């Protein structure tokens, strides 16, 4: 697994932890490297996202690194005709 970085968009499922029986999108703020955990597990701080990519809750989650799926093309914002930023999905992204 590649190194996790702030801003990464993660797809967390039951493979990461049983608490994700219903998968979530998660925007990573930081990996808690100073907390002692079981081998292969990690604490993550970030935001749970809705289907539009908007943050709906700030969370700290305890997950297995092997079960984390990093999405390669996150939703991006582009200005509309009035200069406001709106969400548009990129091809292959969620």
C-alpha positions as CSV (number, residue, x, y, z in Angstrom):
1,X,0.0,0.0,0.0
2,X,1.2,3.5,-0.8
3,X,1.9,6.0,1.9
4,X,-1.2,7.9,3.0
5,X,-1.2,11.7,2.8
6,X,-3.4,14.5,3.9
7,X,-6.0,15.1,1.3
8,X,-6.2,11.5,0.1
9,X,-9.7,10.3,-0.7
10,X,-10.3,6.9,0.8
11,X,-13.0,4.3,0.3
12,X,-13.5,2.5,3.7
13,X,-15.3,-0.9,3.6
14,X,-15.7,-3.9,5.8
15,X,-12.2,-4.9,4.6
16,X,-10.8,-2.0,6.6
17,X,-13.0,-2.5,9.7
18,X,-16.2,-4.2,10.6
19,X,-17.7,-0.8,11.5
20,X,-18.0,-0.1,7.8
21,X,-20.7,-2.6,6.9
22,X,-21.9,0.3,4.8
23,X,-18.9,1.7,3.0
24,X,-18.0,5.4,3.3
25,X,-15.8,8.0,1.5
26,X,-13.3,9.5,3.8
27,X,-11.1,12.6,3.2
28,X,-7.9,12.1,5.2
29,X,-6.6,14.9,7.5
30,X,-3.8,12.9,9.1
31,X,-2.6,9.5,10.2
32,X,-2.1,9.3,14.0
33,X,1.4,7.9,14.0
34,X,2.1,8.7,17.7
35,X,-0.7,6.4,18.9
36,X,0.2,2.7,19.7
37,X,-1.9,0.3,17.7
38,X,-2.0,-3.4,16.8
39,X,0.3,-4.4,13.9
40,X,-1.3,-3.5,10.6
41,X,-3.9,-1.2,12.2
42,X,-3.9,2.6,12.2
43,X,-5.9,5.6,13.5
44,X,-7.0,8.1,10.8
45,X,-8.5,11.6,11.3
46,X,-10.6,13.0,8.5
47,X,-14.0,13.8,7.2
48,X,-16.7,11.4,6.1
49,X,-18.1,12.6,2.7
50,X,-21.5,12.4,1.2
51,X,-22.2,11.3,-2.4
52,X,-21.4,14.8,-3.7
53,X,-18.0,14.9,-1.9
54,X,-19.1,17.3,0.8
55,X,-18.0,16.7,4.4
56,X,-20.8,15.6,6.7
57,X,-18.9,14.6,9.8
58,X,-15.4,14.8,11.2
59,X,-14.3,11.3,12.4
60,X,-11.3,9.4,13.9
61,X,-11.4,5.8,12.6
62,X,-9.4,2.7,13.5
63,X,-8.7,0.6,10.4
64,X,-6.6,-2.1,8.9
65,X,-4.1,-0.6,6.5
66,X,-4.5,-3.5,4.1
67,X,-8.3,-2.8,3.8
68,X,-7.9,0.9,2.8
69,X,-8.6,1.7,-0.8
70,X,-7.3,5.0,-2.1
71,X,-9.3,6.5,-4.9
72,X,-7.1,7.9,-7.6
73,X,-9.4,10.6,-9.1
74,X,-11.4,12.4,-6.4
75,X,-14.3,14.7,-7.2
76,X,-12.9,18.2,-8.2
77,X,-14.5,21.6,-8.1
78,X,-14.7,23.8,-11.1
79,X,-16.1,27.4,-11.3
80,X,-19.5,27.7,-12.9
81,X,-20.4,30.6,-15.2
82,X,-21.0,32.9,-12.2
83,X,-17.6,32.1,-10.6
84,X,-19.1,29.8,-7.9
85,X,-17.4,26.5,-7.4
86,X,-19.5,23.4,-8.1
87,X,-18.6,19.7,-7.8
88,X,-18.0,17.7,-11.0
89,X,-17.0,14.1,-11.1
90,X,-14.0,13.1,-13.0
91,X,-14.0,10.0,-15.2
92,X,-13.3,7.0,-13.1
93,X,-13.6,8.9,-9.8
94,X,-16.3,8.5,-7.2
